[in-house]
Amino acid sequence: MRTHGWSGSAPATDEEAVARILAAANQAIDARGADLSIADVARTLGVTRQTVYRYFPSTYALLQAAARAAANGILDRLAAHLAGVTDPAEAVTEGIATALEWLPHDKHIGLLLAPERAVAFNVEITSDVALTFAGSMLRRFDVDWAAQGFDADELDELAEHLLRIIQSFMVDPGRPPRQGAELRRYLRRWVAPHWCVRMSTRIFKAAAPQAISDRPPARSRSSWPRCRPGRRARATPTRRRWRSTRPPPGRAPSPWCR
């Protein structure tokens, strides 16, 4: 790491350099919003643009890192907003709706959703960073996911599913855009039923072993009804059934013995 510049106070490590670059980027975002540039950050730090590019290859990469650093604050606010909500359908519905309302207005994460960066955002929506963000959001809810039948892998898949729902609303919020109570009504109608199906399936699977154990035992061949006494049953070669060899007088051939 080169040590000249940095307004006369060079960082001791690369980690410190990254932290100072991110702090300068946050200041620039708060002051200029979408007009952020690598040159602004370099000027604030007293270094050249090449120094900043050494740690962040593009403005978008710098924005990603700034958004990641700001994510914990959003997660804390979201967890506080949903404190006490233990129903998974309601927690997921409100979590999606709140994220859709907050994210575009967050200066740090909102820059990633700007129209000029839409293509890059669409590619990155299910990146490791985004999945970690969504997974952390779910795990901060007051929902007992283990009691709902979710293991770690299934919770990660749910996080991906939520990201894809958020992505679709970011790309096209609807005509007219759904907001507030209308957005929540839509999500409860089309997202919440998944939980009803999942819980019904889980209850059925849990009850299935007991239902099987409650069945009466299958009858063995020795317990089948026998032919009436005095009649010897024999197998016919053409039809594999058993019938009496002595039909009663005046009657047609005896019915099949069961």
C-alpha positions as CSV (number, residue, x, y, z in Angstrom):
1,M,0.0,0.0,0.0
2,R,1.4,3.4,-0.9
3,T,1.5,5.8,2.0
4,H,1.7,9.3,0.4
5,G,-1.3,11.5,0.3
6,W,-4.2,10.9,2.7
7,S,-4.0,14.5,3.9
8,G,-0.7,13.8,5.6
9,S,-2.1,10.9,7.7
10,A,-1.7,7.6,5.8
11,P,-3.6,4.6,7.0
12,A,-1.6,1.9,8.7
13,T,-3.4,-1.1,7.0
14,D,-5.5,-1.7,4.0
15,E,-8.5,-2.3,6.3
16,E,-8.1,1.2,7.7
17,A,-7.8,2.6,4.1
18,V,-11.1,0.9,3.1
19,A,-12.9,2.2,6.2
20,R,-11.7,5.7,5.5
21,I,-12.8,5.5,1.9
22,L,-16.2,4.3,2.9
23,A,-16.5,7.1,5.5
24,A,-15.7,9.6,2.8
25,A,-18.1,8.0,0.4
26,N,-20.9,8.1,3.0
27,Q,-20.2,11.8,3.5
28,A,-20.4,12.4,-0.3
29,I,-23.7,10.4,-0.6
30,D,-25.3,12.4,2.2
31,A,-24.2,15.7,0.6
32,R,-24.6,14.9,-3.1
33,G,-26.6,11.8,-3.4
34,A,-26.6,10.4,-7.0
35,D,-23.9,12.8,-8.0
36,L,-21.3,10.8,-6.1
37,S,-18.1,10.2,-8.0
38,I,-14.7,8.6,-7.3
39,A,-13.1,12.0,-7.8
40,D,-15.2,13.5,-4.9
41,V,-14.1,10.7,-2.5
42,A,-10.5,11.1,-3.6
43,R,-10.6,14.8,-3.0
44,T,-12.1,14.4,0.4
45,L,-9.3,12.0,1.4
46,G,-6.5,14.0,-0.2
47,V,-5.5,11.1,-2.5
48,T,-5.6,10.5,-6.2
49,R,-8.5,8.6,-8.0
50,Q,-6.1,5.8,-8.7
51,T,-5.7,5.2,-5.0
52,V,-9.4,4.8,-4.5
53,Y,-9.6,2.6,-7.6
54,R,-7.0,0.3,-6.0
55,Y,-9.6,-0.7,-3.4
56,F,-12.8,-0.2,-5.5
57,P,-12.7,-0.8,-9.2
58,S,-15.7,1.3,-10.0
59,T,-18.2,3.8,-8.6
60,Y,-20.8,1.0,-8.4
61,A,-18.5,-1.2,-6.4
62,L,-18.0,1.6,-4.0
63,L,-21.8,2.1,-3.7
64,Q,-22.2,-1.6,-3.0
65,A,-19.7,-1.5,-0.2
66,A,-21.4,1.7,1.2
67,A,-24.8,0.0,1.0
68,R,-23.5,-3.1,2.8
69,A,-22.1,-1.0,5.6
70,A,-25.5,0.8,5.9
71,A,-27.4,-2.4,5.9
72,N,-27.1,-3.1,9.6
73,G,-28.9,0.1,10.4
74,I,-31.8,-0.8,8.1
75,L,-32.0,-4.3,9.6
76,D,-32.2,-2.9,13.1
77,R,-35.0,-0.5,12.1
78,L,-36.9,-3.3,10.4
79,A,-36.5,-5.7,13.3
80,A,-37.9,-3.0,15.6
81,H,-40.8,-2.3,13.3
82,L,-41.8,-6.0,13.3
83,A,-41.1,-6.7,17.0
84,G,-43.7,-9.0,18.4
85,V,-44.9,-10.3,15.1
86,T,-44.6,-14.1,15.4
87,D,-46.9,-15.2,12.5
88,P,-44.6,-16.1,9.6
89,A,-47.1,-15.0,6.9
90,E,-47.6,-11.6,8.5
91,A,-43.9,-11.1,9.2
92,V,-42.9,-11.8,5.6
93,T,-45.8,-9.8,4.2
94,E,-45.0,-6.7,6.3
95,G,-41.2,-7.2,5.8
96,I,-41.6,-7.1,2.0
97,A,-43.9,-4.1,2.1
98,T,-41.7,-2.2,4.5
99,A,-38.6,-2.9,2.5
100,L,-40.3,-1.7,-0.7
101,E,-41.3,1.5,1.1
102,W,-37.9,2.2,2.8
103,L,-35.3,1.1,0.3
104,P,-35.9,3.6,-2.5
105,H,-35.7,6.4,0.0
106,D,-32.5,5.3,1.6
107,K,-29.7,7.4,0.2
108,H,-27.1,4.6,0.3
109,I,-29.1,1.6,-0.9
110,G,-31.4,3.7,-3.0
111,L,-28.6,4.7,-5.3
112,L,-28.3,1.1,-6.3
113,L,-31.9,1.2,-7.5
114,A,-31.6,4.3,-9.6
115,P,-32.7,3.8,-13.2
116,E,-29.2,4.2,-14.6
117,R,-28.1,1.3,-12.4
118,A,-31.2,-0.9,-12.9
119,V,-29.4,-3.5,-15.0
120,A,-26.5,-3.9,-12.6
121,F,-29.0,-4.1,-9.7
122,N,-31.0,-6.8,-11.5
123,V,-27.8,-8.9,-11.8
124,E,-26.8,-8.4,-8.2
125,I,-30.2,-8.9,-6.6
126,T,-29.3,-12.5,-5.6
127,S,-25.6,-11.9,-5.1
128,D,-24.0,-13.2,-1.9
129,V,-24.3,-9.8,-0.4
130,A,-28.0,-9.5,-1.1
131,L,-28.7,-13.0,0.1
132,T,-26.9,-12.3,3.3
133,F,-28.9,-9.2,3.8
134,A,-32.2,-11.0,3.3
135,G,-31.2,-13.9,5.4
136,S,-30.2,-11.6,8.2
137,M,-33.6,-9.8,7.9
138,L,-35.5,-13.1,8.3
139,R,-33.4,-14.2,11.2
140,R,-34.1,-11.0,13.1
141,F,-37.8,-11.5,13.0
142,D,-39.6,-12.8,16.1
143,V,-40.6,-15.9,14.2
144,D,-39.6,-19.3,15.4
145,W,-38.5,-20.6,12.1
146,A,-37.4,-24.0,13.4
147,A,-40.9,-24.6,14.9
148,Q,-42.3,-23.7,11.4
149,G,-40.3,-26.5,9.9
150,F,-37.5,-24.4,8.3
151,D,-33.9,-25.5,8.4
152,A,-31.0,-23.3,7.5
153,D,-31.0,-24.2,3.8
154,E,-34.8,-23.6,3.5
155,L,-34.4,-20.3,5.2
156,D,-31.8,-19.3,2.7
157,E,-34.2,-20.3,-0.2
158,L,-36.9,-18.2,1.4
159,A,-34.5,-15.2,1.5
160,E,-33.9,-15.7,-2.2
161,H,-37.6,-15.8,-2.9
162,L,-38.2,-12.6,-1.0
163,L,-35.4,-10.9,-2.9
164,R,-37.0,-11.9,-6.2
165,I,-40.4,-10.5,-5.1
166,I,-38.7,-7.2,-4.1
167,Q,-36.9,-7.1,-7.4
168,S,-40.1,-7.6,-9.4
169,F,-41.7,-4.6,-7.6
170,M,-38.6,-2.5,-8.0
171,V,-38.6,-3.1,-11.8
172,D,-42.3,-2.6,-12.2
173,P,-44.3,-1.4,-9.1
174,G,-47.6,-1.8,-11.0
175,R,-50.0,0.5,-12.8
176,P,-50.8,2.4,-10.7
177,P,-48.1,1.5,-8.2
178,R,-49.3,-0.4,-5.2
179,Q,-48.6,1.3,-1.9
180,G,-49.7,1.1,1.7
181,A,-52.8,-0.9,2.5
182,E,-53.2,-2.0,-1.1
183,L,-49.7,-3.3,-1.3
184,R,-50.2,-5.3,1.9
185,R,-53.6,-6.6,0.7
186,Y,-51.9,-7.9,-2.5
187,L,-49.1,-9.6,-0.6
188,R,-51.4,-11.2,1.9
189,R,-53.5,-12.6,-0.9
190,W,-50.7,-14.0,-3.0
191,V,-47.8,-14.6,-0.6
192,A,-49.6,-15.6,2.6
193,P,-51.4,-18.6,1.1
194,H,-48.0,-20.3,0.7
195,W,-47.8,-20.6,4.4
196,C,-51.2,-22.2,4.7
197,V,-50.2,-24.8,2.2
198,R,-46.8,-25.4,3.9
199,M,-48.4,-25.7,7.4
200,S,-51.1,-28.1,6.1
201,T,-48.4,-30.2,4.4
202,R,-46.3,-30.2,7.6
203,I,-49.3,-31.2,9.7
204,F,-50.2,-34.0,7.3
205,K,-46.6,-35.4,7.3
206,A,-46.5,-35.3,11.1
207,A,-49.9,-37.1,11.3
208,A,-49.1,-39.7,8.6
209,P,-46.9,-42.0,10.8
210,Q,-49.6,-42.1,13.5
211,A,-52.3,-42.8,10.9
212,I,-50.3,-45.7,9.5
213,S,-49.8,-47.1,13.0
214,D,-53.5,-46.9,13.7
215,R,-54.5,-49.0,10.7
216,P,-55.7,-52.5,11.5
217,P,-53.2,-55.2,10.7
218,A,-53.5,-56.8,7.3
219,R,-55.2,-60.1,7.3
220,S,-53.0,-63.1,6.5
221,R,-54.1,-65.8,4.0
222,S,-54.9,-68.1,7.0
223,S,-57.4,-65.6,8.3
224,W,-59.5,-65.5,5.0
225,P,-63.0,-67.1,5.2
226,R,-62.9,-70.7,4.3
227,C,-65.3,-72.8,2.2
228,R,-68.2,-74.3,4.1
229,P,-67.5,-77.5,6.0
230,G,-67.7,-80.7,3.9
231,R,-66.5,-79.0,0.7
232,R,-63.0,-79.4,-0.6
233,A,-61.7,-76.5,-2.6
234,R,-59.5,-76.9,-5.6
235,A,-57.8,-74.5,-7.9
236,T,-59.2,-74.3,-11.5
237,P,-56.5,-74.2,-14.2
238,T,-58.3,-71.6,-16.3
239,R,-59.4,-69.1,-13.6
240,R,-57.2,-68.8,-10.5
241,R,-60.0,-68.9,-8.0
242,W,-61.3,-71.4,-5.6
243,R,-64.7,-73.1,-5.9
244,S,-66.6,-75.9,-4.3
245,T,-66.3,-79.4,-6.0
246,R,-69.8,-80.3,-4.8
247,P,-72.5,-77.8,-5.8
248,P,-75.8,-78.0,-3.8
249,P,-78.6,-80.0,-5.5
250,G,-80.8,-77.9,-7.8
251,R,-78.4,-75.0,-8.0
252,A,-76.0,-73.7,-10.5
253,P,-72.3,-74.3,-9.9
254,S,-71.4,-73.0,-6.5
255,P,-70.3,-69.4,-6.1
256,W,-66.6,-68.7,-5.7
257,C,-65.3,-69.3,-2.3
258,R,-63.7,-66.2,-0.8
